């Protein structure tokens, strides 16, 4: 059975003693979440394909939080690589009780021109790989009796849009349903939730924004009248990783400036 919060209210959001893995933790939202979890006391590991970027993220997190993170490489589209990551981390750390799946990408094509290999690749990374990570780490959490899984989804899982996003919206909608079904399969020991950001300024977007500064105004017609930042996902991640969310599962928490509130 999942834990019931029994501690001082001042420590409700603390993550001391927690062992967290952030897949896709080398940059953008994933790196921001890894930093936040470390700042709140978790023993954090980050994983992605790119060791060079992982080491850069490790250094930045150390500078900002004073905490060391452990780095691992993984191909999140390949089950054998995911299983190898699982085996290595369990050997190194003993267990993981917070898993953040922040990997994902988008290649835009109008539906009438969408190559099958693009759709297959996005499904493999954005959905299937996350399902496999939930499979291995979720089983271990369930056996231990406690765990938190946080998937990084998108408002595009709930709201379609123009501009060649058929494949991306499809994968994020599937990820939302995976989050809900994983919550059903892994409960009551494990809570599974997702964060749904809107358009978010990340380091990868900086050059694009220089070329198209109008991107910064995409949120002007939303209640909070701006687009998102990495920091906007850090607080929700800490909340979902902590005891403060122990009675929440199967939910999509939108960090979207009110986009989904207005339909």
Secondary structure, DSSP 8 states (H G I E B T S, - for coil): ------S-GGGTT--TT-EEEEETTTSHHHHHHHHHHHHTT-EEEEEES-HHHHHHHHHHHHHHHS---EEEE--TT-HHHHHHHHHHHHHHHS--SEEEE-------B-GGG--HHHHHHHHIIIIIHHHHHHHHHHHHHHHHT-EEEEEE--GGGTS--SSSBHHHHHHHHHHHHHHHHHHHHHTTTEEEEEEEE-SEE-GGGHHHHHH-GGGGGTTTTSTT-S-EETHHHHHHHHHHHSGGGTT--S-EEEESTTGGGG-
